[in-house]
Amino acid sequence: MSSSNFARVDASVRLLMASEIDPSKCPTCGEPNACGLSQGKTECWCFGALISSAALERVPSQAKNLACICARCAAAAAAETKPS
């Protein structure tokens, strides 16, 4: 298979994976994420939230920019990274 064929297959796989992402579910725990955008609103709770880099690192690459993490996962990651 030529490299251009691999690129087309890779793009198809990424598209398939993206289509399996539910924007209303947290990609780290699978619970509802209360995403305003997935509910047809123009705002989301996360727009005003400080979300740690640790929380963002937990989001699977195929879900990045497709689904919000939930407030619980964001808070849990922040609590884990706070200095004691």
C-alpha positions in Angstrom: 0.0 0.0 0.0 1.4 3.4 -0.9 1.9 6.2 1.6 -1.0 8.2 0.1 -3.3 5.2 0.6 -2.1 5.0 4.3 -2.9 8.7 4.6 -6.4 8.1 3.3 -7.0 5.2 5.6 -5.6 7.2 8.6 -8.0 10.1 7.8 -10.9 7.6 7.5 -10.1 6.0 10.8 -9.9 9.5 12.5 -13.2 10.5 11.0 -14.8 7.2 12.2 -13.4 7.7 15.7 -14.6 11.3 15.8 -18.1 10.2 14.8 -18.1 7.8 17.8 -17.5 10.7 20.2 -20.6 11.8 22.1 -20.2 15.5 22.7 -22.7 15.3 25.6 -20.5 12.8 27.5 -17.3 13.4 29.4 -14.5 11.6 27.4 -12.7 10.6 30.6 -15.5 9.1 32.7 -18.4 8.7 30.2 -20.9 10.6 32.4 -22.9 13.6 31.1 -20.7 16.7 30.9 -23.3 19.4 31.0 -21.8 20.9 27.8 -23.9 23.9 26.7 -22.7 23.7 23.1 -23.8 20.1 22.8 -27.2 21.3 24.1 -27.4 23.9 21.3 -26.5 26.8 23.5 -23.8 29.4 22.8 -22.1 29.1 26.2 -20.7 26.2 28.2 -19.8 26.0 31.9 -16.2 25.3 31.0 -15.8 28.7 29.3 -15.3 30.4 32.7 -13.6 27.5 34.4 -9.9 27.0 35.0 -9.1 23.5 33.8 -5.7 22.1 34.8 -3.3 20.7 32.2 -3.6 17.4 34.1 -7.3 17.2 33.3 -6.8 18.1 29.7 -4.0 15.4 29.4 -6.6 12.8 30.4 -8.8 13.5 27.4 -8.2 10.9 24.7 -6.6 12.4 21.6 -9.6 11.4 19.4 -11.9 13.4 21.7 -10.0 16.6 21.9 -12.0 19.6 20.7 -15.0 17.3 20.3 -16.3 16.7 23.8 -15.9 18.6 27.1 -14.8 16.9 30.3 -17.3 17.1 33.1 -16.9 19.5 36.1 -16.3 16.5 38.4 -13.3 15.2 36.3 -12.0 18.8 36.0 -12.2 19.3 39.8 -10.7 15.8 40.6 -7.7 16.5 38.4 -7.2 20.0 40.0 -7.4 18.5 43.5 -4.7 15.9 42.6 -2.3 18.5 41.3 -2.7 21.0 44.2 0.4 21.2 46.3 -0.1 19.9 49.8 
